[in-house]
Amino acid sequence: MNHLYPALRLKSCEDDGTFSGYASVFNNIDLQQEAIAKGAFSKSLYNWGQQGKMPKMLWQHDPKAPIGRWLDIVEDQYGLYVKGQLLLDVRQGREAYALLKAGILDGLSIGFQVVKALRQDKGRVLQEVDLHEISLVTFAANPKATVTSYKDWLSPYATVNKLVQRLNDLQGMMSMQELLQFCC
């Protein structure tokens, strides 16, 4: 499966607080000298699904500051893709949303417990983790773990933006050639 990277990432328009991105990127050594292996989240995601729940969405890893809910969390070829919705009725949710819109905040970070890891020369590879929460953060340990799109404001371009969002969602599932055939 081919994966298109952020070249087609565009912002869409509706003021509902939704956003998406990658909470973790596979095989990328982060600032803590750790890399997460593809498949490391599969058991944890399965367990969450069995409970009918999702990991918590927090502000800066603060367990006292939930700011929204995760709508979708899935491992793809690139990493841990997430789609969430900030609760705009919550003060911190509104503030996080304003920071997202201003381009000041774009980091995502995971809170987890290591289940299985492999030591390597430059750190370790996390082969299995138990995912507890995913936070919006100012500084992510993995600089590639970022928000890639958010819904912004109502506009006459909403239909076009919905198409753009759908194309962004399809990026991880289609090759460039298939995507071009789908579009054109």
RALIN-V508415 format. One record per backbone hydrogen bond with DSSP energy under -0.5 kcal/mol. CO is the residue of the C=O (numbers start at 1). NH is the residue of the N-H. E is the energy in kcal/mol with one decimal. If there is no record, write none. Layout:
CO;NH;E
CO;NH;E
This chain:
5;7;-1.4
5;8;-0.9
6;9;-1.6
12;14;-0.6
12;152;-2.2
14;16;-2.0
17;86;-2.5
18;151;-2.8
19;84;-2.7
20;148;-2.6
20;149;-1.8
21;23;-0.5
21;82;-2.8
24;80;-2.4
25;28;-0.9
25;36;-0.5
27;29;-0.5
30;33;-1.8
33;124;-1.8
34;30;-3.1
35;37;-0.5
35;126;-3.4
36;27;-2.6
37;40;-2.0
39;42;-1.0
40;129;-2.3
41;45;-3.0
42;46;-2.1
43;47;-2.4
44;48;-2.5
45;49;-2.5
46;50;-2.3
47;51;-1.2
48;51;-0.6
48;52;-0.6
48;53;-2.2
49;52;-1.0
56;58;-0.6
56;134;-2.6
57;67;-1.7
57;68;-0.8
58;60;-0.6
58;136;-2.0
59;62;-1.9
61;63;-0.8
62;59;-0.5
62;65;-2.4
65;59;-1.9
67;87;-2.9
68;57;-0.6
69;85;-2.7
72;83;-2.6
74;81;-2.5
78;26;-2.0
79;76;-2.6
79;81;-1.0
80;23;-2.5
80;24;-0.7
81;74;-2.6
82;21;-2.1
83;71;-2.8
83;72;-2.0
84;19;-2.3
85;69;-2.2
86;88;-1.0
87;90;-1.5
90;94;-2.3
91;95;-2.3
92;96;-2.6
93;97;-2.2
94;98;-2.4
95;99;-2.2
96;100;-2.2
97;101;-2.7
98;102;-1.8
99;104;-1.9
99;105;-1.6
100;103;-1.4
106;147;-2.6
107;137;-2.4
109;135;-3.3
110;112;-0.5
111;132;-3.0
111;133;-1.9
113;130;-2.9
116;127;-2.1
116;128;-2.0
118;125;-2.8
120;123;-1.5
123;120;-3.3
124;35;-2.0
124;126;-0.6
125;118;-2.5
125;127;-0.8
126;37;-2.6
128;115;-2.6
128;116;-2.1
129;131;-0.8
130;113;-1.8
132;56;-1.4
133;111;-3.2
134;58;-1.5
135;109;-2.0
135;137;-0.5
136;60;-2.6
137;106;-0.5
137;107;-1.2
141;31;-3.1
141;143;-0.7
142;145;-2.6
144;146;-1.2
145;108;-2.3
146;22;-2.3
149;20;-2.6
150;12;-1.2
155;158;-1.3
157;161;-2.9
158;162;-2.3
159;163;-1.7
160;164;-2.5
161;165;-2.7
162;166;-2.2
163;167;-2.5
164;168;-2.5
165;169;-2.6
166;170;-1.9
167;171;-0.9
168;171;-0.7
169;172;-0.5
170;173;-1.8
170;174;-1.4
171;4;-0.9
175;179;-2.6
176;180;-2.6
177;181;-2.1
178;182;-2.2
179;183;-2.3
180;184;-2.6
